[in-house]
Amino acid sequence: MLRSTLSLPVSSQVLTRKILLIRNILPINLHRDKKKLELRAHYASSTNAQISNLQKSILAVSSAFTAFFDPKRGDMIATLGETTGSIFVNEMRDNMLRDKTGRRILRERPRIHSSTIDIPYLRSLPLGTFGKEYTNFLDEQKVTPDTRVKVQYIYDDELAYVMQRYRECHDFFHTLTNLPTNVEGELALKWFELVQTGLPMTLLSSIFGPIRLSFKEKERLFKKYVPWALQCGSQCKFLLNVYYEECWDKNIEEMRKELGIYLVD
């Protein structure tokens, strides 16, 4: 390689050095050090057995049908998201690549799990901090960070991580928006996520979810929550570009202001 470079004209040598320099500093995917990649513990979905497009379509229809009649089936909702959202997950990844913090998250691939975050420490933080409010939400709902289903039907390693990160951030979205976890609150959050991500799963939930509501609940949803979700979701920062693990001790009101999130009246 050195010999062939030396045999080039001076201008070509300069151009070659510039190309190599750019290649070495680009943030994501274009060039990675093999040893660092091997040492990094990253999310890998490539071990999953791939399915055909026909099988994926059948899965999408069956999971949508099941999720509609049994909204508590988180596994079916997750399957629906994976089998219908490939284009939009690409766009989510691109949104992260356009942001400095988003690129770092893609490079480091942090996971939100009880083995990676110190829940007792977060409970000890002062009231009003993001970490304290997050654990208050977990305790009130009697859930843990470990309940999110692993991605199965996205075979690109990086895109699978983006979808996993989106799932694992769901409770952060609840904490920041202060939305209730009843049907209306969950649907409002789905409208919010629809604006943020464009995922077909959120669109289907937003359209068909209200069918199960009473007239008063529908009226409240579309007069109060949906307008808030469309405006707030479109004007606030793309929330996958937030490194939540570095925000535990931040005042949650200040964090909302920084992100452009305001609460529903």
N, C-alpha and C positions, 0 to 999 in steps of 0.2 A: 504493500500500500504506500509506504514511504517512497519507494523507488519510483513508482508510477507517478506520484505527485511531483517529485523533483524533476521529472522529465517534461512536465508541462511548462508553458510560458508563465512568466511572473503573474500576469493578470489572471490566468486560470488558477494558479496556486492560491491567490488571494480569494477568489470566488469559492474555491473548495473549502478554505478555512472558514469562510463566512457561513457556508452551508452546514459544515460540521458544528460550528458554534451555535447556530440556530437550532439544529437538531438536538443539541445537548441541553438547551434551556427551555424548550417548549414544555408546557405544564403537564399535559396528560396524553397518554396513548401513542403519541408520535414517536417517542423514544423513551424507553425505560431501562434502567440498569438491571440486568438479569439477576444478579445476586440479591439486590434489594427486593426485587419482586418475589424471589423465592423465600426470603427471610420474613417478608411481611405476611402477617396472618390476615388473609382477605377472604371475602365472601365468595364462595365458588359454587356455581350451579351447574357447571359443565358436566358433572357426574350424573345428572338426571337423564333418563332415557327420553330422547326426543320423540315427539309425536307428529303426525302428518297434519296438513292444513284441514283436511276433512275431520280428523279426530278432534282438532282444536275447535272447529266450528260446532261439533256435537257437544263438546264440553261447555262451550259458551252458552248454547241454548239451554242445556240441562241445568247448568249452574244458575242461570237467570231465572228459570222456572222455579227451582227449589228455593232460591233466595227470596223470591217474591212471596211465596206461601209460608216461608219460615225465615223471617229476617234475622233470627238469632244464629243462623248457620254462617258463622264467620268464614268457614273454610270455602263455602260456595261463593260468597261475595269475593273472597280473595281469588278464587279460580276465575271468576268472571272478569275481574280486573286484569289478570294476566293474559287471558285468551283474547281480549278485545282491545288492549291498549298499547300495542307495540309501537305504533307511529307516535303516540303521545308520550310514551316513556322516552323515546328518542329526543323529543322536544324538551322534556324535563331535564334530561342529561345535558342538552345543549344550553339550557338556561343556567345550569350549574357551571358549565365550562366558561360561560361569559362573565362569571363572577369570581373574584379572587378567593373568597371564603369557600364558594362552591367547588372550585378546583381543588382546594386543600382537602375538603371532605371526600371528594372522589379519590384523591391520592392516598389519604390515610384510612379511609373507610371505617370510621368508628361505628360501633354497634351499641344499641340501647337495650341493655339486659341487666338483670340484677347482679350478674357477675362482673359487669363493667362499670356500673355506677354504684356509689355508696349511699344506699337508701337511708340508713340510720343517720348519716351525716346530714343529708338533705332535710330530714325531719328536724334536726337541731338548729337549722338556720332561722334567722329572725322572720317573723310574720311579714309578709309583703315582698319577700324575695322570690324570685322565680322558682328556685329549688324547693322552698317551703310550700309554695302554692301548688306545685306539681305533685308533691307527696300528699298534700291534703286532698287533692283530686283522686289520687290512687286509693287512699284510705277510705274516702267517702264512697267510692264506687266498688271497693273491695276487689281491686284488680292489681296486677303486677305488670312490669315491663316485659314479662316473659310470655305473654299470651298471643303475640303476633305470629301468624302462620308463615312458615318459610316459603319463599318463592320456589315454584316447581316448574313452570312452563315458559320461562324466559331463559334462553340459552346463552345469550351474550353475558359474560361475567360482569361487566360494568353496568349494563342495563338492569340486570337482576339485582345488583346492589342498590341502584336508584329506587326500584320498586320496593325493596326491603326497607330502605331508609324512609320512604314515604309512609309505609305502614307503621314503622316504629315511632314516627313523629306524631301520630294521630293524637295521642294524649297530650302532647305539647300544644297542639292546635286547640284542643279543648281548654287547656289551662290559659292560653293567651286570649282566646275569644270569650272565655267565661260562659260558654253555651251550656245549657243543661243537657243531661244525657237521656232525656225522654225522647219520644219519637220526633217531636217538633225540633228539638235541639239538634238531634242527629241529622235530620233532613236539612236544617239550616247550614250545618257544617258541610254537608255534601254539596250544597249549592256553592258555598265558599270554596271548597276544593275543586269544584267543576271549573270555576273561573281561574283558579291557580294552575290547574294541571290539564284540563281538557279531557280527562280520562272518561271513556264511554260509561264505565261502571258508575261514576258519580252522576252522569246524565240520566241513566236509567233509574237510579235511586231517586233522583230529584223529580222525575216525571211520574213514576209508578208508586213511589212511597206514599204520597199524599192520598192515594185511593183509600187507604185504610183509616184515614182520619175522619173525625166528625166534621160537620159543616163549620162549627165555630173554630175548630182547630185548623181547618184549611184556611179559613178567613184570616186567622191570626198569622199563619205561616206566610201567606202570600202578601199580606199587608204590612207585616212587621219584619219577619225574618228574611224573606227572599230579597227585598230591596236592599237591606243592610248587607247581605252576603255578596250580592253582585257589585255593590259599590266598594265595600271594604276589601273584598278579595281582589278586585282589579287594581286598586290604588296602593295596596300595601306591598311590601317587599316579597319576593318569591321565597316562601318560608323554608324551602329545602336548602337555601343558601345561608341558613343560620346554624352556627356551631353551638347547639344548645348546651353541650357538655361544658362549655366555657362561660356559661351565663348563669350558673346556679345562684350566685350571690348578688346578682343584679336586682334592683328594684323593678318589680313587674310593671308598674305604671310607666316608668322611664323606658323600659324595654318595649312596651307597646307603642310609645311615642316614636321611638327610633325606627320601629318596623312599619309604622303607619297604620296600626290597628286601633280602631275605636270600638267600644262595646255597643251592642244593640240597646236601644232605649227600653 
